[in-house]
Amino acid sequence: MASVLQPHSVPPGWFLRWARESWALQKEAPVAFVFLSGLLIFLNLTQQTLILTIPFACLETALIFATAMTVELGGWQIRDVLIAFRDLPWLPLLRLGLAIALLVSMILLLLWSLHHYLQAILAHDHMSSAATLKNLRTPAWERIPLWLKNLLSNSLGNAQTLLGNVFLMLSVGSVVLGLVREGYLAVLAGFLAVLRNVRVWLIFLLVSVLLQGGVTYLVRILQSSAAAALIAALSTMLLLWVGLYGWCFAKEAFGLPLQRERQSVRKTRPVLVLQH
């Protein structure tokens, strides 16, 4: 188990390389990714409380990763994607969700114990995009339909959650790629991959901060449902691209399943020759 929990360092030039790979995946299977985008929209139309942001973000990450891995391995039809969704390791993903919930609970308990010192910070709604939009009370925002507000706040909130907590995507990736089946090991794998690639993590974190600044500006200029619909569509695209970047990150940190199988075959081949 120790050997599989040794993620690799990402080679230089990752930003442009992942952009090319993400675009190539979408060009190779446009129907599959249009279907995936529709599914993301459907999920984000639901009423998600702030406490459900991380579970929904992890679920959407698993769906994006399953689609990307299916296309990587040669499947491009909607049927292939549905089979990939069905075959996701749902029980290990549930264990991962429980491990993350325990971790978040411990962090919240720590913050609560320090609330006297942090109340000036925690009192503001700009801690996240989702919190900013869900607590917005301007007249223009109140006129926007509820389903559109849900789509906009959930898409932006989940994208920022993944950007600011990139270990979540890597933890999900370690499960989807079949590296681990226990929740705490998946969290450990995610943290180890971040520690091996601190510079990449810092860029993700910086984009998360910039996104929050953009949302703060957005709430001042958002005046109509048409503008909200356009921004919601762009937010869904952003969420998809964040997920694809996370897939590229996990793929380079942990490796694709077929690559690991080939490596395993190469390692066992000399033993088979000696037996003959």
Secondary structure, DSSP 8 states (H G I E B T S, - for coil): -TTTT------S-HHHHHHHHHHHHHHH-HHHHHHHHHHHHHHHTS---GGGHHHHHHHHHHHHHHHHHHHHTT--SHHHHHHHHHTS-HHHHHHHHHHHHHHHHHHHHHHHHTHHHHHHHHTSSTTSHHHHHHT---HHHHTS-HHHHHHHHHHHHHHHHHHHTHHHHHHHHHHHTTS--SHHHHHHHHHHHHHHTHHHHHHHHHHHHHHHHHHHHHHHH---HHHHHHHHHHHHHHHHHHHHHHHHHHHHHH--HHHHHHHHHHHHHHHHHHH-
